[in-house]
């Protein structure tokens, strides 16, 4: 069915909030909010096969481990499975003293009583009461007036108050949500919340939590921020309320709405790890927390082993975390583009030479190591990659630091392999391509070093005498030059009529300590063409000899 050519005939722009002196745009987030995970409730009710007790317990343990102090553990009146899990969790003694669990209930007397029963014996707990207040729900779903909707909230609050008073051994906390807050009249939401506060009589020492949900995200996040600031300014007894945010992602801006809502005065953020939730999902706690981390604010949540967190979440939800999900996705720190790879490679190199504690690596907003990721996965190679990419992989995998010109020479070999295979190249592929291109550590060489001796003549020149395997046989050869490399070049010219001119030479250590080896690189000219050689050996002199023979093999191949 085609979309309407005139959407204005069916849809209406969301109304603005009258807040001409809004303050939130000039605010910054300088401290973490109180975090509430609703993975075990909102997240659980949005998956095809809800979690069983084993999965819910595993998820609960993960949330405790990463540092979440407030956890909504379920909807006890939904059925025996939910009730039993919550009751068993409380009785098990597995809830740490610094963690408080929360349950959700609609504003109905029987459901509220069931919720309190599920928490019997808890040291402390939050009971979360809600009812929808927006016009669409009042008119279409409930067919109630504003007064009737407000009375539902007040009646539920009275039951909640009375149930708590009958169970004085538990430290009870109350939360109220004017559900569908983001699409309700802001003044009516304040009116309902004020009525609930009058029943529960919160104080600054024992405040009520007022959750202001974007149950359905219907406007840009700045509108939500306006709603939050307006609410905070106009709520009577504001100092006795904790303002909590519960954003959804219908417009794709659940995280932005939560961030702007914090700037607008909110104290608490509710959401799910990696944003699981109904429809397009809830606010992603991982993203909000790590966004803060990249701004120099400690979020108070530990995602230093992000892959293990993902493993648990995927197992419990039976849903994959998308490969491009912020911070956690498998590919978010991976560059395939040649220009990206080059910039990242230079960024890492600069960190090794500059005394700069700040994180400044192009294209990487956060250090992958802070999340337990290896640098080896940052750059991967396919047909779109440039010389910086495979050079990085080769350095990380084999320790080889190819000269810039050699990178350009080798890129043609890598590109050819990528085109032929039609897939991403791994480290083993790139190493095989390098060995084949420069005849390193392979048995298909035309020239292969068997043994050699070096000596100095009376005139100061160097003498090379050795055995070289040539096309399956061995041949004793010798030559003289100003140094070891030139003497080997002279030997090849005299013995095999091979014309090679050395243009440049570099070397570096591979590793350190007793097991260190050396890598030598030669840029040469032969027959009017530039060729390259590479030699690797425990001895730097022998590595140089092998580099000359590598270049000779390239010359013969060409």
C-alpha positions, 0 to 999 in steps of 0.5 A: 500500500503506497504512503500518502502523498499528503501525510498532513491529511493523516498525521499531525506535528507534535505540539511544542512545550511553552518553555521560552526560557528553557535551560537544558540546552546549556547544561552538560552531564557531569555525573551519572544518574541512578540506573535502573535495569528493566531487562527482567521485566520490560525486556523479558516481556518483549521477547518471543520466548520469555526467560525461564528462571535459569536465564533470569537468575543468570541475567540478574547476576550479570546486572549485579556484576556490572554495577546496576543497583536498582533492578526491576525483576518482574511483573509478579501479578502476570502469573506463577512463573513471574511470582515464583521467580521474584519470591525465590530470588528474595528468599535466596539471599542472593540480593546484595545489600547495596542492590534494591529490587523493583516490581511493576504493577497496574493500579488495581488492588488485587495486583498490588497486593500480589506484588507485595506478597511476592516481595515478602521478606525483602530487606528493601524493595521498590513497588512501581505503580502505573496507569495511563493518562494520555488522551488516546488511552483515556478516550479510546482504551478506558473511556474515562474522564480525567477525574476518573483516571486521576482517581485510579492513580490515587486509589492504587497509591492508597492500597500501596501505602496500606500494604507497606504499613502492614509489612514494616520489616521491609524498607519500602520505596514507591514509584509511580508512572503516569504511563504514556506521559510523553503523549499526555497533557503535561499539566495533567501529568503533574496534577496526577503525580501531585495527587499520588504524592499527597497520598504517599506523603514523600519527604526529601529523606524518603522521596517518591520516584516519579517515572516519566516514560516516553511509552511511545516516542512521538516527537524529537528528543528536544520536546521530551527534554522540554517536558521534563524541565517543565515538569521539574519546574512545576511539580509541587514538593519537587525536592521529595521526588526522584525524576526517572526517565523511561524512553522508548526508541520508536523514532530511533532517538531513545538514547538522545531523549534520555540524555537530554532528559538528564540535562533537563533535570532528571535523576534516574535512567531506566532501560535495558542492556543493548536496548531490548524492549517492545517495538523498537526497544528501550533506551540502551543503558550500555550506550548511555553509560559509555557515551558518558565514559567517552566524555570523561564521566565515570558512569558507575557501570563496568563494561570492561568485558563487553563481549562476556556481557553480550554473550550473557544478554544474547543467551538470555534474550535469544536475540543477537546484538547487532554487529553495528550496535554502538560500542558492543557490536562486533564490527563497531571498532573495525575498519575496512576502508583504506583511508580509515585504516590508515588514519587509525594506524597512524593514531596508534603509532602516535600514541606510542611516540607522544606523551599524551594520556588523552585518547585521540585515535581517529574513527575510534571514539573509545579505546577498544581495550577499555571494553576488553577488545583486542586491537587486532580486530580493529582493522580487517582487510577486504577488497575495499581496504588500503595498504594501511590495513594489511600493514597493520594486520601484518604488524600485529600478527607477524611483527613486520613493519613494512616500509611505506614504499613496500606497503604500496608494492605489497598492496597489489598482491593483497588486492589480487587475493581479495578479488580472487577470493571475494571475501574478507582476508584474515591474518593467515591469508595476508601472511600467505600472500606476503610469503608468496610475494617475497619468497619468505619462508617458502620452499618454492624459491629459485635461490635459497640460502644454505650456508655462508661465511663472511670475511674481511679482505686486506683492502677493507672489502667484505668477502662472501662465500657460501652455498646457495640452493639453485633450482633444486641443486646446490652451488658454491659461490663467492663475491666481494663488496664494500659490505655484506649486502654488496658482496652478496649482490656481487656474488649473484651478478658473477655467478648468475649474471643477475643485475640488482641495484640496491636502492634502500635498506631497513631493518628492525627487531622482531620481539625482544630478549633471547628469542628476538629475531630480525627483519630486513627489507631491501628496495632494489632495481632490476631490469628497470623495475623496482623489486623488494626483498625481505629476510627474517632470521635470528641473526640480523646479518643473515636476515640481510643475506636472505633479503638479497636472495628474496629480491633475487627471487623476485627478479627471476620471477619478473 
